[in-house]
């Protein structure tokens, strides 16, 4: 046979297998070959490539020449592009996407190896060619930008014969090899193939089956295997009969999964638990059997491995086989758990990507409601994998009829979906007439699931039917007329911005034959919401970025918090309020943990009463109780910055006003504002600080900026509560008085930001005290005094008795460590030492730095201004001595560990 004939055969094969040809080219081609191809097809080489002339689309005043693009492979293996800017919006989008392309596909830091550099260049060429082949519009830019940057590691498995030879020559190296074989594989099917092959080799078994536990979330456990009864030494192939499913607790495999016990049988067919259904399917007879559970790192059973028929001289599986298999399955469990997590992430990523594309479709197409709905239906059908998707819009003249029906059928022929739109309008004489653009098909097709759709339209409830022919609400005559066989139906209402039902969305028949599950229900709920948003899409374009950020914060806040009922107010009012001395509210050494949550509300009422604020400003008790309960409820459940901390700050402020001379420098309005500020200064605190808001680019940082982010949020939240009906304790103020008190309130809450305290207030206060200035009459001096008092009360836990102070410190560190974990795991940054859980043995050292740097200087100057504060100085010094002892113990232990003495 001639060489020409061989070439012809190869070319025909390549023409019929374009994917294989492309893959081969990407693996083998180098930059020289690419340049040759470009020159041969009329292009310039990559080094000489330049953009075509850019024309101004807005005028015909000539063209502006393009600047050449210097295409050079950098260290990263990607092409660097340098050219002048253009005012054209089209080219700005093009430039932006190209700039993102430089580094968005990098999943690891480049190395100096030539193989990695070659692979990077190939990947760069592929991605650049993909982008350049598409118009630079927003759709293609979005598709490019939201591609997953995660790449599955690919480590080819050694040949089965090499593994068998390695096992006989060096068992230790063999075991290490089969562990490494599965350690980096995150593809569940590939991992399963490796496990069953390795297990057969490990225990000399003829066949191996691997079953995974499914249905944990729903409580309907079952065991599923796509790869089973695999021969040792043969190619790993998926089951030709489909997934093998075994009920929980049934058979030997179900028994092992349920109990976690190992089963080792010499003759499996004699055991009453043995189920030979799989044997009948495969025609294979099982004799010796060994079945063991596979557990993850949390000791949860994630699967079951079963080996059949021992080969070689021994005919049964020994105890050594059991131990060896159990050891290997420990590593398998970790690998399977990681692969399942990655598989769940991948599915969730694809779902989120589809939802993002739906949102983009809504935002991009504002003129055609029909096009928006059809795009949403296409996404829904693809993601839900259903045979049919319909949207029926309500006719405003009646309660149960539809005037628009959009129906998207599964792609039955030539890969194209049958998209049909039917619209029926009411004519002036009341008769129904078809829209000119309607299909000529019979009207009976509009009644696809019509009774069910009408029921959803009336009730507003979701209907999920697993078997349509067993449900009385389904009319089988519909299938007879349309020729379509309905198995399962999921139908949901579509609502507008006023939560009024404006239509119905419906999907029919999952392509895998299973009914729609809870996840399908949740996902389809999102699509029905998108339909409603599409109908009212004009609202989406009235929002600006600041309004969007404010809405995100408000929705999050409102979803978490709620007001209080009148019954709660009545219950708390019925309780007796003890006198101040009974709870020692006037002591600077008050026990922060002596009162429960409701008692703290009563104590706050006592503080308002004893300061004369209720009488002075004519505050109604119902309003005060309602306001206090709502403030308490609007503190989140976090370790330290919660309702208890807010009350403790308020108590210290009350004690300083009662025992110290500060009260004479403050007006009644200032006293009221400071007490309110103490109770509200950490409203809706999330357990993370301002720096975290900035690092994570949270909605709060977008809304309030990067200076005193949380403090601005606390103040705005306090105003929101005050403005709620029945909560305004400032209701009897005039407009000017209200503004004055609110300004004092804002300044006091913002003063709790320690960075502002250090930058603006502390040095001024220290200077005034050191100079003996005791006049706090002018505006600036009063602001300084109020700020210092807020800081003094906010950090007063450091001056409390040791047991109280130690407990408070532990709560603070709990919050800090939680934030540090978020920074390390979510933001991928190294947290500060005080927030690093790995350095929690240095708490005493950190506390000493906190006392010496912030607390002690402040309280010493306060005591210099007013001797009553000396009690707090003494408390700080006593606690410092305790922390110093603990730090000395830590240093001693460290020295012993380092020296070994």
C-alpha positions in Angstrom: 0.0 0.0 0.0 1.5 3.4 -1.0 2.4 6.2 1.3 -0.1 8.5 -0.6 -2.9 6.2 0.4 -1.8 6.2 4.0 -1.8 10.0 4.0 -5.3 10.1 2.4 -6.6 7.7 5.1 -5.1 9.9 7.9 -6.5 13.1 6.4 -9.9 11.5 6.1 -9.7 10.4 9.8 -8.6 13.9 10.9 -11.4 15.5 8.9 -13.9 13.3 10.6 -12.4 13.9 14.1 -11.8 17.6 14.4 -11.6 17.6 18.1 -8.7 15.0 18.1 -6.9 17.0 15.4 -7.2 20.2 17.4 -6.0 18.5 20.5 -3.0 17.1 18.7 -2.1 20.4 17.2 -2.3 22.1 20.6 0.0 19.5 22.1 2.6 19.4 19.3 2.6 22.8 17.7 5.2 25.4 18.6 5.5 29.1 18.0 7.4 28.6 14.7 4.6 26.4 13.3 2.0 28.9 14.4 3.9 31.7 12.6 4.2 29.5 9.4 0.4 28.9 9.5 -0.3 32.6 9.9 2.0 33.6 7.0 0.7 30.9 4.7 -2.9 32.1 5.3 -2.2 35.7 4.6 -1.5 36.9 8.2 1.5 38.5 9.7 3.7 36.6 12.2 2.8 37.1 15.8 5.8 39.3 16.5 4.7 41.7 13.6 1.0 41.5 14.3 -0.9 44.8 14.6 -4.5 45.8 15.0 -6.4 47.1 11.9 -7.1 50.8 11.6 -9.7 52.0 13.9 -12.5 54.1 12.5 -14.6 56.5 14.5 -18.1 55.2 14.2 -19.7 58.5 15.3 -18.3 60.5 12.4 -16.7 60.2 8.9 -13.8 62.6 9.6 -11.1 60.0 8.7 -9.5 57.3 10.7 -7.0 57.1 13.5 -4.2 54.7 12.9 -3.7 51.9 15.3 -0.6 51.4 17.4 1.3 48.2 16.9 0.9 45.6 19.5 4.1 44.1 20.7 3.3 40.5 21.2 6.0 38.9 23.4 5.9 35.8 25.6 6.6 37.0 29.1 7.8 34.9 32.1 4.2 33.8 32.7 3.8 32.4 29.2 1.1 34.9 28.2 1.3 37.6 25.6 1.8 41.1 26.8 -0.2 43.7 24.8 0.9 47.4 24.7 -1.0 50.0 22.7 -2.5 53.4 22.9 -5.9 54.1 24.3 -9.0 54.7 22.2 -12.1 56.7 23.1 -14.3 54.1 21.3 -16.5 52.3 23.7 -16.2 49.1 21.6 -12.4 49.2 21.8 -12.4 50.1 25.5 -14.4 46.9 26.1 -12.0 45.0 23.8 -9.0 46.3 25.7 -10.5 45.5 29.0 -11.2 41.9 28.1 -7.7 41.5 26.6 -6.1 42.9 29.8 -8.2 40.4 31.9 -7.1 37.6 29.6 -3.4 38.1 30.6 -3.8 36.5 34.0 -7.3 35.2 34.6 -6.4 31.7 33.4 -3.4 31.3 35.7 -4.1 28.7 38.3 -0.6 28.5 39.7 2.6 30.5 39.9 4.7 29.9 36.8 7.8 27.8 37.2 11.1 27.8 35.3 10.6 24.4 33.8 10.4 24.4 29.9 7.4 22.0 30.0 5.3 24.4 32.1 6.4 27.4 30.0 5.4 25.5 26.8 2.1 24.5 28.3 1.4 28.1 29.4 2.1 29.4 25.9 -0.2 26.8 24.4 -2.9 27.7 26.8 -2.4 31.4 26.1 -2.7 30.9 22.4 -5.8 28.9 22.8 -7.5 31.5 25.0 -6.3 34.4 22.8 -7.6 32.6 19.7 -10.9 31.9 21.5 -11.3 35.5 22.4 -10.2 37.0 19.1 -12.7 34.7 17.2 -15.6 36.3 19.1 -17.0 39.8 18.8 -15.9 42.0 21.7 -19.4 42.5 23.1 -20.6 42.2 26.7 -22.0 38.6 26.2 -18.6 37.2 25.1 -16.8 39.3 27.7 -19.0 37.8 30.5 -18.6 34.3 29.1 -14.8 34.8 29.2 -14.6 36.4 32.6 -16.8 33.9 34.5 -15.1 30.8 33.2 -13.9 28.6 36.1 -10.3 29.2 36.8 -10.0 25.9 38.7 -8.2 23.2 36.7 -8.4 19.5 37.8 -4.9 18.1 38.5 -4.1 15.3 36.1 -1.7 12.6 37.2 -1.7 9.6 34.9 -1.8 6.2 36.7 1.0 3.7 36.2 0.4 0.7 34.0 -1.3 -2.1 35.8 1.6 -4.5 35.0 4.1 -2.1 36.4 2.1 -1.9 39.7 1.9 -5.7 39.9 5.6 -6.0 39.4 6.3 -3.3 42.0 4.1 -5.1 44.5 6.2 -8.2 44.2 9.5 -6.4 44.4 8.8 -3.7 47.0 5.5 -3.8 48.9 6.2 -0.5 50.7 6.8 1.4 47.4 3.8 -0.3 45.9 1.5 0.9 48.7 2.9 4.4 48.5 2.4 4.4 44.8 -1.3 3.4 45.0 -1.9 6.0 47.7 -0.2 8.7 45.5 -2.3 7.4 42.6 -5.5 8.6 44.3 -4.3 11.5 46.4 -4.5 14.2 43.7 -7.5 13.0 41.7 -10.6 15.1 42.2 -12.6 13.5 39.4 -15.0 11.0 41.1 -15.3 8.6 38.1 -11.5 8.6 37.4 -10.9 8.2 41.2 -13.3 5.3 41.3 -11.6 3.6 38.4 -8.2 3.9 40.1 -9.5 2.6 43.5 -11.1 -0.5 42.1 -8.1 -1.4 40.1 -5.7 -0.8 43.0 -7.9 -2.7 45.4 -7.9 -5.8 43.2 -4.1 -5.7 43.0 -3.8 -5.0 46.8 -5.7 -8.1 48.0 -5.4 -10.4 44.9 -9.1 -10.2 44.0 -10.7 -11.1 40.8 -13.3 -8.3 40.9 -14.0 -5.2 42.9 -17.2 -3.1 43.3 -17.3 0.4 44.7 -20.6 2.0 46.0 -21.1 5.5 47.2 -23.6 6.7 49.7 -26.2 9.1 48.3 -29.3 10.8 49.7 -27.9 11.9 53.0 -29.4 15.4 52.8 -32.9 14.1 52.1 -32.7 11.3 54.6 -33.3 8.7 51.9 -30.0 6.8 51.9 -29.1 4.5 49.1 -25.9 3.1 47.5 -25.0 3.9 43.9 -22.2 2.6 41.7 -21.4 3.5 38.2 -18.3 1.2 38.1 -18.7 -2.2 39.6 -17.4 -5.9 39.2 -14.2 -4.8 37.6 -11.7 -7.5 36.6 -8.2 -7.1 37.9 -5.9 -6.1 35.0 -8.6 -5.1 32.6 -9.6 -1.7 31.3 -11.9 0.2 33.6 -15.2 0.7 31.9 -18.5 2.1 33.3 -21.5 -0.1 33.9 -23.2 -0.9 30.6 -26.5 -1.5 32.4 -26.6 2.0 34.0 -26.3 2.9 37.7 -26.5 0.0 40.1 -28.6 1.1 43.1 -28.8 -0.9 46.3 -31.3 0.1 49.1 -29.9 1.1 52.4 -29.5 -1.9 54.7 -30.3 -4.5 52.0 -27.8 -7.2 51.0 -24.2 -7.5 52.3 -23.3 -4.1 50.8 -26.3 -2.4 52.4 -25.6 -4.1 55.7 -21.9 -2.9 55.7 -23.0 0.6 54.8 -25.6 0.7 57.6 -23.5 -0.9 60.4 -20.0 0.0 59.4 -18.9 -3.7 60.1 -16.5 -5.7 57.9 -17.9 -8.8 56.2 -15.5 -11.6 55.2 -17.1 -14.7 53.8 -15.6 -17.9 52.4 -18.8 -18.7 50.4 -20.9 -15.6 49.8 -23.8 -17.5 48.3 -24.5 -19.3 51.5 -24.9 -16.1 53.5 -28.7 -15.1 53.8 -27.7 -11.4 53.4 -26.2 -12.1 50.0 -28.1 -10.6 47.1 -27.3 -12.3 43.7 -29.2 -9.7 41.7 -25.9 -8.1 40.4 -24.6 -11.6 39.7 -27.6 -12.4 37.6 -27.0 -9.2 35.6 -23.3 -9.9 35.0 -23.4 -13.7 34.9 -20.6 -13.9 37.5 -20.6 -16.3 40.5 -19.2 -15.0 43.8 -17.4 -17.3 46.2 -15.0 -15.6 48.6 -16.2 -12.1 49.5 -14.7 -9.2 51.5 -16.7 -6.1 52.1 -15.6 -3.0 54.1 -16.9 0.5 54.7 -15.1 3.6 53.4 -15.0 6.5 55.9 -14.0 10.1 55.5 -12.0 12.2 57.9 -15.1 12.8 60.1 -15.6 9.0 60.5 -18.7 9.1 58.3 -19.4 6.3 55.9 -19.2 7.6 52.4 -19.0 4.3 50.5 -18.5 0.6 50.5 -15.8 -1.5 48.7 -16.4 -5.1 47.9 -13.9 -7.6 46.5 -14.8 -11.0 45.2 -12.9 -14.3 44.7 -9.3 -14.5 45.9 -6.8 -15.4 43.3 -3.5 -17.3 43.7 -2.9 -20.2 46.1 -5.3 -18.9 48.8 -9.0 -19.1 48.1 -10.3 -16.9 51.0 -9.5 -13.4 52.2 -7.3 -13.4 55.3 -7.1 -11.1 58.3 -4.0 -9.5 56.7 -6.2 -8.8 53.6 -8.8 -7.1 55.9 -6.1 -5.0 57.6 -4.4 -4.1 54.4 -7.7 -3.1 52.7 -8.9 -1.1 55.7 -5.7 0.9 55.7 -5.9 1.7 52.0 -9.6 2.5 52.3 -8.7 5.1 54.9 -6.8 7.0 52.2 -9.6 6.3 49.7 -12.2 7.8 52.0 -10.3 11.1 52.2 -9.9 11.1 48.4 -13.5 10.3 47.8 -14.6 13.0 50.3 -12.5 15.6 48.6 -13.7 14.5 45.1 -17.3 14.7 46.3 -16.8 18.2 47.7 -15.2 19.3 44.4 -18.0 17.7 42.4 -20.5 19.6 44.6 -18.6 22.8 44.1 -18.5 22.2 40.3 -22.2 21.7 40.1 -22.9 24.7 42.3 -20.5 26.8 40.1 -22.4 25.8 37.0 -25.7 26.6 38.6 -24.5 30.0 39.7 -22.9 30.6 36.3 -26.3 29.9 34.7 -28.1 32.2 37.1 -25.5 34.9 36.4 -26.1 34.5 32.7 -29.8 34.8 33.2 -29.3 38.1 35.1 -27.1 39.3 32.3 -29.8 38.5 29.8 -32.3 40.5 31.9 -30.0 43.5 32.1 -28.9 43.4 28.5 -32.2 43.1 26.7 -34.6 45.8 28.0 -36.8 46.2 24.9 -38.3 42.8 24.3 -40.0 40.9 27.1 -40.5 37.9 24.9 -36.8 37.6 24.2 -36.0 37.9 27.9 -38.4 35.2 28.9 -37.2 32.8 26.1 -33.6 33.3 27.2 -34.6 32.5 30.8 -36.5 29.4 29.6 -33.6 28.2 27.6 -31.3 28.5 30.7 -33.9 26.8 32.9 -34.4 23.9 30.5 -30.6 23.4 30.2 -29.9 23.6 33.9 -33.0 21.6 35.0 -32.5 19.1 32.2 -36.2 18.9 31.4 -38.1 18.1 28.2 -40.4 21.1 28.2 -40.5 24.5 29.8 -43.4 26.9 29.6 -44.3 30.4 30.8 -47.9 31.5 30.9 -48.7 35.1 31.6 -52.0 36.1 33.2 -54.8 37.8 31.4 -55.7 40.8 33.5 -59.4 40.6 32.6 -60.0 37.3 34.4 -58.5 35.3 37.2 -57.8 32.0 35.6 -57.0 32.7 31.9 -53.7 33.4 30.1 -53.1 35.8 27.2 -49.5 34.9 26.5 -48.0 31.4 26.5 -44.3 30.7 25.8 -43.4 27.0 25.3 -39.9 25.7 24.8 -39.7 22.0 23.8 -36.8 19.6 24.2 -34.4 19.4 21.1 -35.9 16.4 19.4 -34.7 16.9 15.8 -31.4 18.1 14.5 -30.4 19.4 17.9 -32.8 22.4 17.6 -35.5 23.2 20.1 -39.1 23.7 19.0 -39.8 27.2 20.3 -43.4 28.3 20.1 -45.0 31.5 21.2 -48.8 31.9 21.3 -50.5 35.1 22.2 -54.3 35.6 22.4 -55.7 39.1 22.8 -59.2 40.3 23.5 -60.8 42.1 20.7 -63.1 45.1 21.1 -66.2 42.9 20.7 -65.0 40.5 23.3 -64.0 37.7 20.9 -60.6 36.1 21.2 -58.4 36.6 18.2 -55.0 35.3 17.4 -52.0 37.6 17.3 -50.6 38.0 13.8 -47.3 36.5 15.0 -48.9 33.4 16.6 -48.2 29.9 15.3 -50.9 28.3 13.2 -50.9 25.2 15.5 -54.1 24.2 17.2 -55.3 26.0 20.3 -55.3 22.7 22.3 -51.6 22.9 22.6 -52.1 26.0 24.8 -53.7 23.7 27.4 -50.5 21.9 28.3 -51.0 21.4 32.0 -53.6 24.2 31.9 -55.7 22.9 34.9 -52.6 22.7 37.0 -51.4 26.1 35.9 -54.8 27.6 36.7 -54.7 26.1 40.2 -51.2 27.6 40.8 -52.5 31.0 39.5 -55.4 30.9 41.9 -53.6 29.6 45.0 -50.1 30.9 44.5 -48.8 27.5 45.8 -46.1 25.4 44.1 -47.2 22.1 42.6 -44.7 19.3 42.2 -46.2 16.1 40.7 -43.9 13.1 40.6 -46.3 10.9 38.6 -48.8 12.9 36.5 -51.0 9.9 35.7 -51.4 9.1 39.4 -52.5 12.7 40.2 -56.1 13.7 39.9 -55.3 17.2 39.0 -53.7 16.1 35.7 -55.9 15.6 32.6 -54.6 12.6 30.5 -56.6 13.8 27.5 -53.9 16.6 27.0 -51.3 14.0 26.1 -53.7 12.2 23.7 -54.3 15.5 21.9 -50.7 16.7 21.8 -48.9 13.3 21.5 -46.6 14.3 24.3 -46.2 11.9 27.3 -46.2 13.7 30.6 -44.4 12.0 33.5 -43.6 14.7 36.1 -44.6 18.4 36.5 -43.1 21.3 38.5 -45.3 24.5 38.4 -44.6 27.8 40.2 -46.3 31.2 40.3 -44.6 34.3 38.8 -45.0 37.5 40.9 -44.4 41.1 40.2 -42.8 43.8 42.4 -45.9 44.0 44.5 -46.0 40.3 45.0 -49.0 39.9 42.8 -49.2 36.8 40.7 -48.8 37.7 37.0 -48.2 34.3 35.5 -47.1 30.7 35.9 -43.8 29.0 35.1 -43.8 25.2 34.4 -41.3 22.5 33.6 -42.2 19.0 32.5 -40.3 15.7 32.5 -36.7 15.5 33.7 -34.7 13.9 30.9 -33.3 11.2 33.3 -36.8 10.0 34.1 -36.6 11.0 37.8 -39.2 13.3 39.4 -38.2 16.9 40.2 -36.5 17.1 43.6 -36.1 19.8 46.2 -33.0 21.2 44.5 -35.0 21.5 41.3 -37.7 23.3 43.2 -35.3 25.8 44.7 -33.6 26.4 41.4 -36.8 26.8 39.4 -38.0 29.3 42.1 -35.0 31.5 41.1 -36.0 31.3 37.5 -39.6 32.2 38.2 -38.3 35.2 40.2 -36.2 36.2 37.2 -39.3 36.0 35.0 -41.1 38.4 37.3 -38.0 40.7 37.4 -37.9 40.6 33.6 -41.5 41.8 33.4 -40.7 44.7 35.7 -37.1 45.2 34.5 -37.5 49.0 34.4 -37.0 48.9 38.2 -33.6 47.4 37.8 -32.3 50.3 35.8 -33.4 53.0 38.2 -30.9 51.9 40.8 -27.4 53.3 41.0 -24.4 51.6 42.6 -24.9 53.4 45.9 -28.6 52.5 46.1 -27.7 48.9 45.2 -25.2 48.7 48.1 -27.7 50.3 50.5 -30.4 47.9 49.4 -28.1 44.9 49.9 -27.3 46.0 53.5 -30.9 46.8 54.2 -32.2 43.5 52.9 -29.6 41.6 54.9 -30.3 43.6 58.0 -34.1 43.3 57.7 -33.9 39.6 57.0 -31.9 39.0 60.2 -33.6 41.4 62.5 -37.2 42.0 63.4 -39.1 44.3 65.7 -40.9 43.3 68.9 -44.5 42.5 69.5 -46.8 44.3 72.0 -47.0 41.1 74.0 -43.2 41.3 74.6 -43.6 44.8 75.9 -46.4 43.9 78.2 -44.5 40.9 79.6 -41.4 43.0 80.4 -43.4 45.8 81.9 -45.0 43.4 84.3 -41.6 42.7 85.9 -40.5 44.6 88.9 -37.5 46.9 88.4 -35.1 46.6 91.3 -33.3 49.6 92.9 -29.9 50.6 91.6 -28.1 49.3 94.7 -29.6 45.8 94.4 -27.8 45.2 91.1 -24.8 47.5 91.9 -25.4 49.5 88.8 -23.5 52.5 90.2 -20.2 50.5 90.8 -17.3 50.8 88.4 -16.5 47.2 89.3 -19.9 45.9 88.3 -20.0 42.2 87.2 -20.6 42.2 83.5 -22.2 38.7 83.6 -24.5 39.1 86.6 -27.7 39.9 84.7 -29.6 38.0 82.0 -30.8 39.5 78.8 -34.2 40.6 80.1 -32.7 41.9 83.4 -30.4 44.1 81.4 -33.5 45.7 79.8 -34.9 46.4 83.2 -31.6 47.7 84.4 -31.5 50.1 81.4 -34.9 51.4 82.4 -33.6 52.0 85.9 -30.6 53.9 84.5 -33.0 56.2 82.4 -35.1 56.7 85.5 -32.3 57.4 88.0 -30.6 59.9 85.7 -34.0 61.8 85.5 -34.1 61.4 81.7 -37.7 59.9 81.6 -39.1 62.8 83.6 -36.9 65.5 81.9 -37.7 64.6 78.3 -41.2 63.1 78.9 -40.3 59.7 77.6 -43.3 57.3 77.6 -42.5 54.0 79.3 -44.2 52.0 76.5 -41.9 53.7 74.0 -38.8 53.2 76.1 -39.6 49.5 76.6 -40.3 49.0 73.0 -37.1 50.8 71.9 -34.9 48.9 74.4 -36.4 45.5 73.4 -35.8 46.3 69.7 -32.3 47.5 70.3 -31.6 44.2 72.2 -33.0 42.2 69.3 -31.0 44.1 66.7 -27.7 42.8 68.2 -26.5 39.7 66.4 -25.4 36.5 68.2 -21.6 37.1 68.2 -19.1 36.3 70.9 -18.4 39.7 72.3 -20.0 42.7 70.5 -23.5 41.8 71.4 -26.3 43.2 73.6 -24.5 42.3 76.8 -21.4 44.4 75.8 -23.7 47.3 74.8 -25.4 47.3 78.2 -22.1 46.9 80.1 -20.8 50.0 78.3 -24.0 51.8 79.3 -23.6 50.7 82.9 -20.0 52.2 83.1 -21.3 55.4 81.6 -24.1 55.5 84.3 -21.6 54.8 87.0 -19.2 57.5 85.9 -22.1 60.0 85.7 -23.2 59.0 89.2 -19.9 58.8 91.1 -17.5 61.1 89.1 -17.6 64.8 88.5 -18.1 64.4 84.7 -21.9 64.9 85.1 -21.5 68.5 86.0 -19.7 69.2 82.6 -22.6 67.6 80.6 -26.0 68.9 79.9 -29.1 66.7 80.2 -29.3 66.3 76.4 -25.7 65.2 76.3 -26.4 62.7 79.1 -29.3 61.3 77.1 -27.3 61.1 73.9 -24.4 59.3 75.6 -26.6 56.7 77.3 -28.4 56.1 74.0 -25.0 56.0 72.2 -23.7 53.4 74.6 -26.7 51.1 74.0 -26.5 51.5 70.2 -22.8 51.9 69.6 -22.4 48.3 68.2 -25.8 47.7 66.7 -25.8 44.9 64.0 -22.1 44.1 64.6 -21.0 41.2 62.5 -18.1 40.0 64.7 -15.5 41.5 62.2 -13.8 44.8 62.4 -13.5 47.8 59.9 -10.3 46.4 58.3 -12.1 43.2 57.4 -14.9 45.2 55.7 -12.3 46.9 53.6 -10.3 43.8 52.8 -13.4 41.9 51.8 -15.0 44.8 49.9 -18.2 44.2 51.7 -21.5 46.0 51.0 -20.9 48.0 54.2 -17.6 49.2 52.9 -19.1 50.2 49.5 -21.9 52.0 51.3 -20.1 53.8 54.1 -16.5 54.0 52.7 -13.4 52.8 54.5 -13.3 55.2 57.5 -15.3 54.2 60.6 -17.3 51.8 58.4 -19.1 49.9 61.1 -19.6 52.9 63.3 -21.5 54.7 60.5 -23.6 51.6 60.1 -24.3 51.4 63.9 -25.4 55.0 63.9 -27.7 54.6 60.8 -29.2 51.5 62.3 -29.9 53.4 65.5 -31.7 56.1 63.5 -33.6 53.5 61.7 -34.9 52.1 65.0 -35.7 55.5 66.3 -37.7 56.3 63.2 -39.8 53.1 63.5 -43.3 53.6 64.7 -43.6 53.5 68.5 -39.8 53.6 69.1 -38.9 57.3 69.0 -37.8 58.2 72.5 -36.9 61.7 71.2 -40.5 62.3 70.0 -41.1 65.3 72.4 -38.1 67.2 71.1 -38.5 70.2 68.8 -36.9 70.0 65.4 -33.8 71.9 66.6 -33.5 69.9 69.7 -33.9 66.6 67.8 -31.1 67.7 65.4 -28.8 68.6 68.3 -29.3 65.3 70.1 -28.9 63.3 66.9 -25.6 65.1 66.1 -24.3 64.3 69.6 -25.4 60.7 69.2 -23.6 60.4 65.9 -20.4 61.9 67.2 -20.5 59.7 70.3 -20.9 56.4 68.3 -18.2 57.4 65.8 -15.9 58.1 68.7 -15.9 54.3 69.5 -13.6 53.8 66.5 -10.2 53.4 68.2 -8.3 54.6 65.1 -10.1 57.9 65.3 -9.5 58.0 69.1 -5.8 57.6 68.6 -5.6 60.0 65.6 -7.8 62.9 66.8 -8.7 62.8 70.4 -6.3 61.1 72.7 -3.3 63.5 72.4 -5.6 66.6 72.8 -7.1 65.2 75.9 -3.8 64.2 77.4 -2.4 67.7 76.7 -5.4 69.4 78.4 -5.2 67.2 81.5 -1.4 67.6 81.8 -1.8 71.4 81.6 -4.4 71.3 84.4 -7.2 72.6 82.1 -10.5 71.7 83.8 -12.8 73.9 81.7 -15.0 71.8 79.4 -17.3 74.6 78.4 -16.5 75.2 74.8 -17.8 73.0 72.0 -14.4 71.4 71.0 -13.6 70.6 74.6 -17.0 69.0 75.2 -16.6 66.9 72.1 -13.2 65.7 73.3 -14.7 64.9 76.8 -17.6 63.0 75.3 -15.3 61.0 73.0 -13.0 60.1 75.8 -15.9 59.0 78.0 -17.2 56.7 75.2 -13.8 55.1 74.8 -13.4 54.8 78.5 -16.7 52.9 78.8 -16.2 50.9 75.6 -12.9 49.3 76.8 -13.8 49.3 80.6 -13.8 45.5 80.7 -10.0 45.6 81.2 -10.6 47.3 84.6 -13.1 44.8 86.0 -12.2 42.1 88.5 -9.9 39.4 87.2 -12.5 36.6 86.6 -14.8 39.0 84.7 -11.9 40.5 82.8 -10.5 37.1 81.8 -13.9 36.0 80.5 -14.3 39.1 78.5 -10.8 38.7 77.0 -11.6 35.1 75.9 -14.8 36.3 74.2 -12.9 39.1 72.4 -10.3 36.6 71.3 -13.0 34.2 70.0 -14.2 36.9 67.7 -10.7 37.8 66.6 -9.8 34.2 65.8 -13.0 33.7 63.9 -12.1 36.8 61.8 -8.6 35.5 61.3 -10.0 32.2 60.1 -12.1 34.1 57.5 -9.1 36.1 56.4 -7.0 33.0 56.0 -9.6 30.8 54.3 -11.8 33.2 52.4 -9.5 36.2 51.6 -6.4 34.1 51.4 -4.3 36.5 53.5 -2.3 36.1 56.6 -4.2 37.6 59.6 -2.6 39.8 62.2 -1.0 38.2 65.2 -3.9 39.1 67.5 -6.3 37.3 65.2 -4.1 34.3 64.3 -5.5 31.2 65.9 -2.1 29.6 65.5 -0.7 32.1 68.0 -3.4 31.8 70.7 -0.8 30.9 73.3 0.3 34.6 73.0 -2.9 36.0 74.4 -1.2 37.2 77.6 1.5 39.0 75.6 -1.1 40.6 73.4 -3.1 41.7 76.4 -0.1 43.4 77.9 0.5 45.3 74.7 -3.2 46.3 74.7 -3.0 47.5 78.3 0.3 49.4 78.0 -0.5 51.0 74.6 -4.2 52.0 75.0 -5.9 51.3 78.3 -3.5 52.4 81.1 -2.5 55.8 79.6 -6.2 56.6 79.1 -7.3 55.7 82.7 -4.3 57.4 84.3 -5.2 60.7 82.6 -8.8 60.2 83.6 -7.8 59.6 87.2 -5.6 62.8 87.0 -8.7 64.7 85.9 -11.0 63.1 88.4 -9.6 60.9 91.3 -12.7 58.7 91.3 -11.3 57.0 88.1 -8.4 55.7 90.2 -10.5 52.7 90.9 -10.3 51.8 87.2 -6.6 52.4 87.1 -6.1 50.0 90.1 -8.2 47.4 88.3 -6.2 47.7 85.1 -2.9 47.4 87.1 -4.2 44.3 89.0 -5.2 42.6 85.7 -1.9 43.6 84.1 0.0 41.8 86.9 -2.1 38.7 86.3 -1.4 38.8 82.5 2.3 39.3 83.2 2.4 36.2 85.3 0.7 34.2 82.5 3.1 35.6 79.9 6.1 34.7 82.1 4.8 31.1 82.3 4.5 31.0 78.6 8.1 32.2 78.1 9.3 29.7 80.6 7.5 26.8 78.8 8.9 28.0 75.5 12.4 28.2 76.9 12.1 24.6 78.3 10.9 23.3 74.9 13.7 25.1 73.1 16.5 23.9 75.4 15.0 20.6 76.3 15.9 21.2 80.0 
